[in-house]
Amino acid sequence: MVQHNDPLWKLRHALAGLALALLLSVLAAALAGRVLADIFGGDYNARVTVYGLLLLHVVVGAVVLFIKVAQHESRPLTAGRVLTWFASLWLWPLLLLMGRKTPPPEA
């Protein structure tokens, strides 16, 4: 029996969307790591370094997005929502900066 008071049940759409977007991001990071390393260096160490940095970026993004956004996500999972999560994983620093409120000027 499903417990509708269970916090994980309430986060199921966000968890599924984030997990699928993270899986796609791992594949995209591997491809981008290969392409960027070939442009800038071409050796195996360059590929591993670029891939590792890109992977770190999206994993940190997944944590930040889950903390900031997941509790508000209640829409059912669709391909469009997965693409939104995917884009958000890569652009999370911009989303974080846009979410900051500037304090009102003192009079």
For each residue, the residues with C-beta under 8 A, 3 or more apart:
1:
2: 6 9
3: 6 9
4: 9 10
5: 9
6: 2 3 9 10
7: 10 11
8: 11 12 15
9: 2 3 4 5 6 12
10: 4 6 7 71 74
11: 7 8 14 15 70 71 73
12: 8 9 15 16
13: 16 17 73 74 75 76 77 81
14: 11 17 18 66 69 70 71 73
15: 8 11 12 18 19 70
16: 12 13 19 20 77
17: 13 14 20 21 73 77 81 82 84 85
18: 14 15 21 22 62 65 66 70 85 89
19: 15 16 22 23
20: 16 17 23 24 77 82 85
21: 17 18 24 25 62 82 83 85 86 88 89
22: 18 19 25 26 58 59 62 89
23: 19 20 26 27
24: 20 21 27 28 82 86
25: 21 22 28 29 58 86 89 90
26: 22 23 29 30 55 58
27: 23 24 30 31
28: 24 25 31 32 86 90
29: 25 26 32 33 51 54 55 57 58
30: 26 27 33 34 51
31: 27 28 34 35
32: 28 29 35 36 50 51 54
33: 29 30 36 37 47 48 50 51 52 54
34: 30 31 37 38 47 51
35: 31 32 38 39
36: 32 33 39 40 50
37: 33 34 40 41 42 43 46 47 49 50 51
38: 34 35 41 42 47
39: 35 36
40: 36 37 46 50
41: 37 38 45 46
42: 37 38 46
43: 37 46 47
44: 47 48
45: 41 48 49
46: 37 40 41 42 43 49 50
47: 33 34 37 38 43 44 50 51
48: 33 44 45 51 52
49: 37 45 46 52 53
50: 32 33 36 37 40 46 47 53 54
51: 29 30 32 33 34 37 47 48 54 55
52: 33 48 49 55 56
53: 49 50 56 57
54: 29 32 33 50 51 57 58
55: 26 29 51 52 58 59
56: 52 53 59 60
57: 29 53 54 60 61 90
58: 22 25 26 29 54 55 61 62 89 90
59: 22 55 56 62 63
60: 56 57 63 64 92
61: 57 58 64 65 88 89 90 92 93
62: 18 21 22 58 59 65 66 89
63: 59 60 66 67
64: 60 61 67 68 92 96
65: 18 61 62 68 69 70 85 88 89 92 95
66: 14 18 62 63 69 70
67: 63 64 70
68: 64 65 96 99
69: 14 65 66 72 73 88
70: 11 14 15 18 65 66 67 73
71: 10 11 14
72: 69
73: 11 13 14 17 69 70
74: 10 13
75: 13 78 81
76: 13 81
77: 13 16 17 20 81 82
78: 75 81 82
79: 82 83
80: 83 84
81: 13 17 75 76 77 78 84 85
82: 17 20 21 24 77 78 79 85 86
83: 21 79 80 86 87
84: 17 80 81 87 88
85: 17 18 20 21 65 81 82 88 89
86: 21 24 25 28 82 83 89 90
87: 83 84 90 91
88: 21 61 65 69 84 85 91 92 95
89: 18 21 22 25 58 61 62 65 85 86 92
90: 25 28 57 58 61 86 87
91: 87 88 94 95
92: 60 61 64 65 88 89 95 96
93: 61 96 97
94: 91 97 98
95: 65 88 91 92 98 99
96: 64 68 92 93 99 100
97: 93 94 100
98: 94 95
99: 68 95 96
100: 96 97
101:
102:
103:
104:
105:
106:
107:
